[in-house]
Amino acid sequence: MQGPQERMIWAFWGAAALAAVGGLMPIVFAGTSGRLAGVIIPYWIAAIGFGACALIYKQGRIPVAVIYFIAGMAIVFGLLAMFSLPMRLAVLGTCPAPPAPCASGLPRPLTDAENTGMGVAAVMGILSVFVGFLGLSVVYRRSPAPTSVPTRRIPPMPPRQSTPEPAAPAPAPAQPVDEKPVVRDEPEELPAHEEKEVPELPAEEEVPELPAEEEVPELPAHESTPPST
């Protein structure tokens, strides 16, 4: 199954081939001396335009659309050039069909070969426009290419290496301390106006004296009895 890109390319190349062959049809049927031989120029310009669309479709939608428009206008110009001949003959008039002589100097009527070549060229030109439009629609339906958004890339950080802890510094040798006499700061005397009055304490309460102890009378001495003999 063909993808959208293959269908688009084949559509543009098919339109180019139809335009190129359509420009040759008046010459094939009526010869180079025919009055429609000049149609080959706009048709081949259109064929080149359709081929350019198949080659530069990656450039974007706008360039392809502009070239397709130019090729389509070339086909339209060729069609108008072909169909203007019958209208001119109808307005100006024609000489009688050969072998009758034409004494008035008017153009000859269209021959069967010219009519056939003009009809085939017109059909192939219109088909080329429609086939090219199919390729253009595929171009516009295709999703646009994603625009590159600048992203900030941070390089990966190297793995963190464990650093050895610094050794504790060796204690400095003790230095002899000069013994100096300790000077005690004497309290500064406050000025007289800054001295604070100390409140007097209340006098101690007098404790009542206890009565003197009573003298106990001495007992008489115990008389001893001599032992009996």
Buried (B, 14 or more C-beta within 10 A) or exposed (E): EEEEEEBBBBBBBBBBBBBBBBBBBBBBBBEEEBBBBBBBBBBBBBBBBBBBBBEEBEEEEEBBEEBBEBBBBBBBBBBEBBEEBBEEBEEEEBBEEEEEEEEEEEBBBBBEBBBBBBBBBBEBBBBBBEBBBBBBBBBEEEEEEEEEEEEEEEEEEEEEEEEEEEEEEEEEEEEEEEEEEEEEEEEEEEEEEEEEEEEEEEEEEEEEEEEEEEEEEEEEEEEEEEEEE
